[in-house]
């Protein structure tokens, strides 16, 4: 008997309806599944099969007895029902991206035929070169004004806000598209706008690097960070170079290269000093150095870097408005919680726990990814002290927060903590935490 036919897509009139778009925007999956049933004739059992869920779970979601928040499950629903990613606040789904256009082929000449025979290739037809569509459209427009720059900067600010709230992984296609667009515009723009455009290009390259870093795609991230460094060097913008180097230092820490991380953080400090040593920037850079020393288990150097970070922050008090916008996130709460994380990395959990807990208490609900990270580190400090109940409770908070994030870095931390619980697998708090993980992942 033939299996069920694959789902081809939802009716256009459903996708265009305000009721549907509002339900998707709010991620109201009870409404989404109801509309799919009523307007598209796809019943809960079919929804379950398409989305890799159980029929009972779909029924619970429709009745409102259960929510659906974890990003992995939301992506499964988008792919199973063919809901465009943008409607649910996701990146374009793979099936939305059209296959490359078929290009006209030329008849191979004799040398090509000879090459084919010599190499055993199945074919050696050269496609005619064609300009990228984005490049053509940019060249056709060709006009860059102050309004253009303001609009682009507004987009970058929005990307950073969304990165903080939901993670950077899903932003990659949009950010890279903007980066290519601005890079192409630079080819035809002259002074005085060219310098501003180059500064924007550097910021987009850093943002692209950060988005790939958050997706744990470190090689690609490094490529974009290098591009940002090259662009800022071309403008002799030493403070921004320090900013990029600090990102690269943090990535090196994650990538298992803490010695490189120390070198990059110190180089960032040198770059910032040549630009006047802005105190809030220096405070953040000293903390990046502390993270790297902590990873190396160099307690003395770590504590010295924390002290320098704290001293620089005291110098920055009252001067926050003079600091570059990209470093203003590093406030007193961030200083406190990062100090706690560095101490937790060193294994000084008793000192780390109250600092991280205080940071979590102060942070706002909009700082979803930061709160998820800090909940993980609080759980780590508690587990180091043998506080199993408290650790599992904090890890549960990290798990709940990660449900609304598209951040493989956060997901990786949660998985890392789960692995650390293996020796306590039969303990009641661990059993409860594992049940929560199973429910969150569907």
DAWO-V631748 format. One record per backbone hydrogen bond with DSSP energy under -1.0 kcal/mol. NH is the residue of the N-H (numbers start at 1). CO is the residue of the C=O. If there is no record, write none. Layout:
nh->(NH NH)
co->(CO CO)
This chain:
nh->(15 16 17 21 22 23 24 25 26 27 28 29 32 33 34 35 36 37 38 39 40 42 47 48 49 50 51 53 58 59 60 61 62 63 65 66 74 75 76 77 78 79 80 81 83 87 88 89 90 96 106 113 114 115 116 117 118 119 120 128 136 137 138 139 140 141 142 149 150 151 152 153 154 155 156 157 158 159 160 161 162 163 164 165 166 167 169 171 172 175 176 177 178 179 180 181 182 183 184 185 186 187 188 197 198 199 200 201 202 203 204 205 206 207 208 209 210 211 212 213 214 215 216 217 221 222 223 224 225 226 227 228 229 230 231 232 233 234 236 237 238 241 242 243 244 245 246 247 248 249 250 251 252 253 254 255 256 257 261 262 263 264 265 266 267 268 269 270 271 272 273 274 276 277 282 283 284 285 286 287 288 289 290 291 292 293 294 295 296 297 298 299 302 303 304 305 306 307 308 309 310 311 312 313 314 315 316 319 322 323 327 330 331 335 336 337 338 339 340 341 342 343 344 345 346 348 349 352 353 356 357 358 359 360 361 362 363 367 368 369 371 372 373 374 375 376 377 378 379 380 381 382 383 384 386 387 388 391 392 393 394 395 396 397 398 399 400 401 402 404 405 406 409 411 412 413 414 415 416 417 418 419 420 422 424 425 427 431 432 433 434 435 436 437 438 439 440 441)
co->(11 12 14 17 18 19 20 21 22 24 23 27 28 29 30 31 32 33 34 35 36 36 43 44 45 46 47 48 54 55 56 57 58 59 60 60 70 71 72 73 74 75 76 77 78 84 85 86 85 93 126 109 110 111 112 113 114 115 116 104 132 133 134 135 136 137 138 145 146 147 148 149 150 151 152 153 154 155 156 157 158 159 160 161 162 163 406 168 169 171 172 173 174 175 176 177 178 179 180 181 182 184 185 193 194 195 196 197 198 199 200 201 202 203 204 205 206 207 208 209 210 211 213 212 217 218 219 220 221 222 223 224 225 226 227 228 229 230 233 232 236 237 238 239 240 241 242 243 244 245 246 247 248 249 250 251 253 252 257 258 259 260 261 262 263 264 265 266 267 268 269 270 273 272 278 279 280 281 282 283 284 285 286 287 288 289 290 291 292 294 293 297 298 299 300 301 302 303 304 305 306 307 308 309 310 311 312 316 319 320 324 327 329 331 332 333 334 335 336 337 338 339 340 341 342 343 347 348 349 352 353 354 355 356 357 358 359 364 366 164 367 368 369 370 371 372 373 374 375 376 377 378 379 380 383 382 386 387 388 389 390 391 392 393 394 395 396 397 398 401 402 166 214 407 408 409 410 411 412 413 414 415 416 419 421 422 424 427 428 429 430 431 432 433 434 435 436 437)
